[in-house]
Amino acid sequence: MQRLGAFGPPLVLALTLAIWASFLVSARAAVGQSFGPIEVGLMRFGTAAILFAPVLLRHGILPRGQNWLDVVLIAFIGGFVFVLLLVGGLSFAPVADSGIFAPSMLPVWVAGMSAVFLAEKFSRARLLGLGLIVFGALAVGGYEAIIQAEDGRWRGHLLFLGASGCWAAYTVRFRARALPVVPAAAMMVFWSALAFLVAGLVKGMDFSGIPPQTLALQILLQGVFSGFLATFTYLFCVQHFGAARTAAFGALVPVLAALGAWVFLAEPIGIFKTIGILVVCTGVALASGALFQGRSQ
């Protein structure tokens, strides 16, 4: 990626955001095709573990410099539990909501964990941005919870928030430990795949009745792009831009995910979601300091 020069990191970031958005849309489609969290997790991390096999053979399943707490926070929490909560939430709420409550809330979680565990300080602009994020996300969630309470969408919102917290935990852990990108990515997908395999053997898994072309498409989207490629590119972005700035760019994910759901899944985007997305995007930009060039993150 260094050969791409100055355009390399922005291109990697743009690719990561596109994959994030496509994962939300494809995961929602998978739920609609009778895939559960275990099946999605196996497609995502099992495929990625196979593709990372050369790295695992070289560095091992616990690379030098990593410990079992890294496995728990990065692989189990950031991989296994994250997918369980996110895919579980998609059973109750649409893709547009997942974009609001998962990637858009990531900077709030990252900021809180960084303050507690890394003793980071925040400017007024960043605090204002965090407030806007919470306001925008909860405004949309509160409206849906009241108007569509019978649908149980609030359950999905809570699961999305939990998934975002898991995402933040592994992001902050990776940044704090300054782990090498490729071995850390390989370690994450291996242990996540193993956890989903054990869960599948205990709880059961069912890929029968799924048309081969549908299964192949989901393996491509979930495994090759989300599990393999995006795991690597995301950690690269955290290493290059920092956790706060990378989380900030996640503000674009709700827009991409909502548009993708509108185009491919016919999910409507109402005025309240539109306002919420705009407020959250503004808040994330402020919270990260992305609007103020030259200031440290």
RODRENPA-828466 format. One record per residue (C-alpha): residue number from 1; x, y, z. Coordinates in Angstrom, 2 decimals, always signed. Layout:
! residues N
<torgu NUM, <X, Y, Z>>
...
! end
This chain:
! residues 297
<torgu 1, <+0.00, +0.00, +0.00>>
<torgu 2, <+2.94, +2.29, +0.53>>
<torgu 3, <+3.59, +2.14, -3.21>>
<torgu 4, <+0.36, +4.05, -3.75>>
<torgu 5, <+2.03, +7.09, -2.22>>
<torgu 6, <-0.02, +9.87, -0.67>>
<torgu 7, <-3.19, +8.55, -2.28>>
<torgu 8, <-2.77, +5.11, -0.69>>
<torgu 9, <-4.31, +5.68, +2.78>>
<torgu 10, <-7.34, +7.66, +1.49>>
<torgu 11, <-8.01, +4.94, -1.08>>
<torgu 12, <-7.75, +2.26, +1.59>>
<torgu 13, <-10.10, +4.27, +3.78>>
<torgu 14, <-12.64, +4.68, +0.96>>
<torgu 15, <-12.49, +0.94, +0.28>>
<torgu 16, <-13.02, +0.19, +3.98>>
<torgu 17, <-16.09, +2.43, +4.18>>
<torgu 18, <-17.58, +0.85, +1.06>>
<torgu 19, <-17.06, -2.63, +2.48>>
<torgu 20, <-18.57, -1.62, +5.83>>
<torgu 21, <-21.69, -0.35, +4.11>>
<torgu 22, <-21.95, -3.40, +1.86>>
<torgu 23, <-21.55, -5.67, +4.90>>
<torgu 24, <-24.56, -4.09, +6.60>>
<torgu 25, <-26.66, -4.49, +3.46>>
<torgu 26, <-25.48, -8.05, +2.73>>
<torgu 27, <-25.90, -9.09, +6.38>>
<torgu 28, <-29.49, -7.83, +6.34>>
<torgu 29, <-30.07, -9.74, +3.11>>
<torgu 30, <-28.53, -12.85, +4.70>>
<torgu 31, <-30.94, -12.59, +7.63>>
<torgu 32, <-33.79, -12.40, +5.14>>
<torgu 33, <-32.44, -15.55, +3.47>>
<torgu 34, <-32.62, -17.57, +6.71>>
<torgu 35, <-28.96, -17.17, +7.65>>
<torgu 36, <-28.46, -16.69, +11.39>>
<torgu 37, <-25.57, -15.03, +13.23>>
<torgu 38, <-23.61, -18.28, +13.39>>
<torgu 39, <-23.89, -18.87, +9.66>>
<torgu 40, <-22.93, -15.27, +8.89>>
<torgu 41, <-19.99, -15.49, +11.31>>
<torgu 42, <-18.73, -18.70, +9.75>>
<torgu 43, <-18.96, -17.25, +6.24>>
<torgu 44, <-17.21, -14.06, +7.37>>
<torgu 45, <-14.39, -15.40, +9.52>>
<torgu 46, <-14.10, -18.96, +8.23>>
<torgu 47, <-13.44, -17.74, +4.71>>
<torgu 48, <-11.07, -15.05, +5.98>>
<torgu 49, <-9.14, -17.56, +8.11>>
<torgu 50, <-8.56, -19.71, +5.04>>
<torgu 51, <-7.30, -16.70, +3.08>>
<torgu 52, <-5.05, -15.69, +5.98>>
<torgu 53, <-3.64, -19.24, +6.22>>
<torgu 54, <-0.17, -18.28, +4.90>>
<torgu 55, <+0.10, -15.56, +7.56>>
<torgu 56, <-1.08, -17.94, +10.28>>
<torgu 57, <+1.46, -20.57, +9.21>>
<torgu 58, <+4.22, -17.98, +9.38>>
<torgu 59, <+3.29, -16.13, +12.57>>
<torgu 60, <+1.16, -18.69, +14.40>>
<torgu 61, <-2.29, -18.37, +15.97>>
<torgu 62, <-0.80, -16.23, +18.75>>
<torgu 63, <+1.89, -14.11, +17.04>>
<torgu 64, <+4.88, -12.81, +18.94>>
<torgu 65, <+4.02, -9.75, +21.00>>
<torgu 66, <+0.35, -10.72, +21.38>>
<torgu 67, <-1.23, -12.26, +24.45>>
<torgu 68, <-4.47, -13.94, +25.47>>
<torgu 69, <-6.07, -10.66, +26.48>>
<torgu 70, <-5.54, -9.54, +22.87>>
<torgu 71, <-7.36, -12.68, +21.74>>
<torgu 72, <-10.27, -11.93, +24.05>>
<torgu 73, <-10.64, -8.20, +23.25>>
<torgu 74, <-9.71, -8.24, +19.57>>
<torgu 75, <-10.93, -11.63, +18.36>>
<torgu 76, <-13.66, -12.74, +20.76>>
<torgu 77, <-15.19, -9.35, +21.60>>
<torgu 78, <-14.34, -7.51, +18.36>>
<torgu 79, <-15.11, -10.45, +16.09>>
<torgu 80, <-17.37, -13.12, +17.57>>
<torgu 81, <-19.55, -11.03, +19.90>>
<torgu 82, <-19.66, -8.09, +17.46>>
<torgu 83, <-21.16, -10.20, +14.67>>
<torgu 84, <-23.60, -11.93, +17.03>>
<torgu 85, <-24.95, -8.59, +18.23>>
<torgu 86, <-24.97, -6.85, +14.85>>
<torgu 87, <-26.61, -9.67, +12.90>>
<torgu 88, <-29.01, -10.25, +15.79>>
<torgu 89, <-29.98, -6.59, +15.65>>
<torgu 90, <-30.68, -6.82, +11.93>>
<torgu 91, <-33.42, -9.31, +12.77>>
<torgu 92, <-35.31, -6.49, +14.50>>
<torgu 93, <-34.29, -3.27, +12.72>>
<torgu 94, <-33.39, -2.18, +9.17>>
<torgu 95, <-29.97, -1.48, +7.71>>
<torgu 96, <-30.34, +2.30, +7.98>>
<torgu 97, <-30.75, +1.98, +11.76>>
<torgu 98, <-27.69, -0.26, +12.03>>
<torgu 99, <-25.65, +2.44, +10.31>>
<torgu 100, <-26.84, +5.02, +12.82>>
<torgu 101, <-26.24, +2.93, +15.95>>
<torgu 102, <-23.12, +0.96, +14.99>>
<torgu 103, <-20.44, +2.86, +12.99>>
<torgu 104, <-21.82, +6.30, +13.83>>
<torgu 105, <-21.71, +5.56, +17.57>>
<torgu 106, <-18.20, +4.14, +17.31>>
<torgu 107, <-16.48, +7.50, +18.04>>
<torgu 108, <-18.47, +7.86, +21.26>>
<torgu 109, <-17.36, +4.45, +22.47>>
<torgu 110, <-13.78, +5.03, +21.33>>
<torgu 111, <-13.65, +8.41, +23.10>>
<torgu 112, <-15.04, +6.98, +26.33>>
<torgu 113, <-12.69, +4.01, +26.37>>
<torgu 114, <-9.72, +6.18, +25.40>>
<torgu 115, <-10.49, +8.56, +28.26>>
<torgu 116, <-10.75, +5.72, +30.78>>
<torgu 117, <-7.94, +3.46, +29.63>>
<torgu 118, <-5.58, +5.82, +27.78>>
<torgu 119, <-6.20, +9.05, +29.76>>
<torgu 120, <-6.99, +11.05, +26.60>>
<torgu 121, <-8.28, +14.63, +26.84>>
<torgu 122, <-10.97, +16.14, +24.60>>
<torgu 123, <-11.44, +19.62, +23.18>>
<torgu 124, <-14.77, +21.46, +23.39>>
<torgu 125, <-15.38, +20.91, +19.69>>
<torgu 126, <-14.89, +17.19, +20.13>>
<torgu 127, <-17.23, +17.07, +23.11>>
<torgu 128, <-19.82, +19.03, +21.14>>
<torgu 129, <-19.47, +16.55, +18.33>>
<torgu 130, <-19.98, +13.62, +20.69>>
<torgu 131, <-23.12, +15.30, +22.00>>
<torgu 132, <-24.47, +15.72, +18.47>>
<torgu 133, <-23.78, +12.07, +17.74>>
<torgu 134, <-25.73, +10.95, +20.78>>
<torgu 135, <-28.56, +13.39, +20.03>>
<torgu 136, <-28.85, +12.37, +16.40>>
<torgu 137, <-28.69, +8.64, +17.05>>
<torgu 138, <-31.04, +8.62, +20.03>>
<torgu 139, <-33.49, +10.97, +18.32>>
<torgu 140, <-33.90, +8.57, +15.44>>
<torgu 141, <-34.01, +5.56, +17.76>>
<torgu 142, <-36.49, +7.21, +20.13>>
<torgu 143, <-38.84, +8.13, +17.30>>
<torgu 144, <-38.82, +4.58, +15.93>>
<torgu 145, <-39.17, +3.02, +19.37>>
<torgu 146, <-42.31, +5.06, +20.06>>
<torgu 147, <-43.95, +5.01, +16.63>>
<torgu 148, <-43.06, +1.41, +15.77>>
<torgu 149, <-42.85, -0.12, +19.24>>
<torgu 150, <-44.85, -3.13, +18.13>>
<torgu 151, <-42.10, -4.03, +15.69>>
<torgu 152, <-39.56, -4.33, +18.51>>
<torgu 153, <-37.01, -2.21, +16.68>>
<torgu 154, <-35.67, -0.88, +19.97>>
<torgu 155, <-34.22, -4.35, +20.53>>
<torgu 156, <-32.24, -4.00, +17.35>>
<torgu 157, <-31.02, -0.56, +18.40>>
<torgu 158, <-29.73, -1.90, +21.72>>
<torgu 159, <-27.97, -4.76, +19.96>>
<torgu 160, <-26.39, -2.33, +17.49>>
<torgu 161, <-25.12, -0.19, +20.38>>
<torgu 162, <-23.62, -3.27, +21.98>>
<torgu 163, <-21.98, -4.25, +18.71>>
<torgu 164, <-20.52, -0.76, +18.39>>
<torgu 165, <-19.08, -1.05, +21.90>>
<torgu 166, <-17.42, -4.34, +20.96>>
<torgu 167, <-16.03, -2.71, +17.83>>
<torgu 168, <-14.58, +0.13, +19.91>>
<torgu 169, <-13.02, -2.23, +22.46>>
<torgu 170, <-10.96, -4.02, +19.86>>
<torgu 171, <-10.09, -0.74, +18.10>>
<torgu 172, <-8.73, +0.84, +21.29>>
<torgu 173, <-6.91, -2.36, +22.27>>
<torgu 174, <-5.24, -2.59, +18.86>>
<torgu 175, <-4.15, +1.05, +18.99>>
<torgu 176, <-2.90, +0.83, +22.58>>
<torgu 177, <-0.89, -2.32, +21.88>>
<torgu 178, <+0.55, -0.99, +18.56>>
<torgu 179, <+0.26, -4.45, +17.04>>
<torgu 180, <+1.45, -5.20, +13.48>>
<torgu 181, <-1.50, -5.07, +11.10>>
<torgu 182, <-1.28, -8.34, +9.18>>
<torgu 183, <-0.57, -10.74, +12.09>>
<torgu 184, <-3.22, -9.00, +14.21>>
<torgu 185, <-5.81, -9.34, +11.42>>
<torgu 186, <-4.94, -13.01, +10.91>>
<torgu 187, <-5.14, -13.68, +14.64>>
<torgu 188, <-8.52, -11.99, +14.88>>
<torgu 189, <-10.19, -13.94, +12.08>>
<torgu 190, <-8.72, -17.29, +13.18>>
<torgu 191, <-9.99, -17.14, +16.76>>
<torgu 192, <-13.31, -15.64, +15.65>>
<torgu 193, <-13.78, -18.46, +13.14>>
<torgu 194, <-12.95, -21.02, +15.82>>
<torgu 195, <-15.48, -19.46, +18.20>>
<torgu 196, <-18.21, -19.57, +15.55>>
<torgu 197, <-17.32, -23.15, +14.64>>
<torgu 198, <-17.68, -24.22, +18.27>>
<torgu 199, <-20.96, -22.29, +18.53>>
<torgu 200, <-22.19, -23.96, +15.37>>
<torgu 201, <-21.34, -27.43, +16.67>>
<torgu 202, <-23.12, -26.71, +19.96>>
<torgu 203, <-26.15, -24.71, +18.76>>
<torgu 204, <-26.35, -26.08, +15.25>>
<torgu 205, <-25.93, -24.48, +11.83>>
<torgu 206, <-27.87, -24.88, +8.65>>
<torgu 207, <-26.76, -23.98, +5.13>>
<torgu 208, <-29.21, -26.35, +3.46>>
<torgu 209, <-31.86, -25.01, +1.16>>
<torgu 210, <-29.73, -22.02, +0.16>>
<torgu 211, <-29.21, -21.73, -3.62>>
<torgu 212, <-25.53, -22.17, -4.52>>
<torgu 213, <-25.34, -18.77, -6.20>>
<torgu 214, <-26.76, -17.06, -3.09>>
<torgu 215, <-24.30, -18.87, -0.84>>
<torgu 216, <-21.40, -17.99, -3.14>>
<torgu 217, <-22.39, -14.31, -3.17>>
<torgu 218, <-22.64, -14.19, +0.61>>
<torgu 219, <-19.25, -15.89, +1.00>>
<torgu 220, <-17.77, -13.32, -1.38>>
<torgu 221, <-19.33, -10.34, +0.43>>
<torgu 222, <-19.07, -11.61, +4.01>>
<torgu 223, <-15.87, -13.62, +3.81>>
<torgu 224, <-13.62, -12.21, +1.13>>
<torgu 225, <-14.54, -8.53, +1.38>>
<torgu 226, <-15.74, -8.01, +4.98>>
<torgu 227, <-13.87, -10.75, +6.83>>
<torgu 228, <-10.58, -10.79, +4.94>>
<torgu 229, <-10.06, -7.49, +3.16>>
<torgu 230, <-11.85, -5.06, +5.51>>
<torgu 231, <-10.25, -6.52, +8.64>>
<torgu 232, <-6.85, -5.74, +7.18>>
<torgu 233, <-7.74, -2.35, +5.70>>
<torgu 234, <-9.50, -1.18, +8.89>>
<torgu 235, <-6.50, -1.97, +11.08>>
<torgu 236, <-4.29, -0.26, +8.51>>
<torgu 237, <-6.47, +2.87, +8.76>>
<torgu 238, <-6.35, +2.80, +12.57>>
<torgu 239, <-2.58, +2.53, +12.40>>
<torgu 240, <-2.26, +5.33, +9.83>>
<torgu 241, <-5.01, +7.81, +10.80>>
<torgu 242, <-5.44, +6.92, +14.47>>
<torgu 243, <-8.49, +5.41, +16.14>>
<torgu 244, <-10.41, +8.69, +16.53>>
<torgu 245, <-10.07, +9.85, +12.93>>
<torgu 246, <-10.81, +6.40, +11.51>>
<torgu 247, <-13.93, +6.21, +13.66>>
<torgu 248, <-14.91, +9.67, +12.44>>
<torgu 249, <-14.93, +8.63, +8.82>>
<torgu 250, <-17.50, +6.00, +9.80>>
<torgu 251, <-20.02, +8.85, +9.57>>
<torgu 252, <-20.22, +8.09, +5.88>>
<torgu 253, <-21.29, +4.50, +6.48>>
<torgu 254, <-24.95, +5.24, +7.41>>
<torgu 255, <-25.35, +7.22, +4.21>>
<torgu 256, <-23.85, +4.46, +2.08>>
<torgu 257, <-25.72, +1.72, +3.93>>
<torgu 258, <-29.07, +3.52, +3.76>>
<torgu 259, <-28.64, +4.19, +0.06>>
<torgu 260, <-27.62, +0.59, -0.54>>
<torgu 261, <-30.62, -0.70, +1.41>>
<torgu 262, <-32.89, +1.65, -0.54>>
<torgu 263, <-31.51, +0.45, -3.89>>
<torgu 264, <-31.11, -3.27, -3.21>>
<torgu 265, <-33.59, -4.02, -0.40>>
<torgu 266, <-36.27, -1.38, -1.07>>
<torgu 267, <-36.03, -0.07, +2.51>>
<torgu 268, <-37.45, +3.49, +2.64>>
<torgu 269, <-35.52, +6.47, +4.02>>
<torgu 270, <-37.84, +8.86, +5.82>>
<torgu 271, <-37.34, +12.46, +6.87>>
<torgu 272, <-36.43, +11.53, +10.46>>
<torgu 273, <-33.70, +9.13, +9.34>>
<torgu 274, <-32.39, +11.75, +6.93>>
<torgu 275, <-32.17, +14.38, +9.68>>
<torgu 276, <-30.64, +11.90, +12.09>>
<torgu 277, <-27.99, +10.87, +9.58>>
<torgu 278, <-27.05, +14.51, +8.90>>
<torgu 279, <-26.81, +15.34, +12.62>>
<torgu 280, <-24.73, +12.25, +13.35>>
<torgu 281, <-22.39, +12.92, +10.42>>
<torgu 282, <-21.83, +16.49, +11.61>>
<torgu 283, <-21.21, +15.30, +15.15>>
<torgu 284, <-18.71, +12.65, +14.10>>
<torgu 285, <-16.76, +15.16, +12.01>>
<torgu 286, <-16.52, +17.50, +15.01>>
<torgu 287, <-15.82, +14.75, +17.54>>
<torgu 288, <-12.85, +13.45, +15.59>>
<torgu 289, <-11.32, +16.84, +14.86>>
<torgu 290, <-11.49, +15.99, +11.17>>
<torgu 291, <-12.71, +19.53, +10.41>>
<torgu 292, <-9.61, +21.07, +11.97>>
<torgu 293, <-6.53, +20.19, +10.02>>
<torgu 294, <-3.22, +20.35, +11.72>>
<torgu 295, <-4.51, +19.46, +15.17>>
<torgu 296, <-3.50, +16.21, +16.74>>
<torgu 297, <-6.12, +13.54, +17.30>>
! end
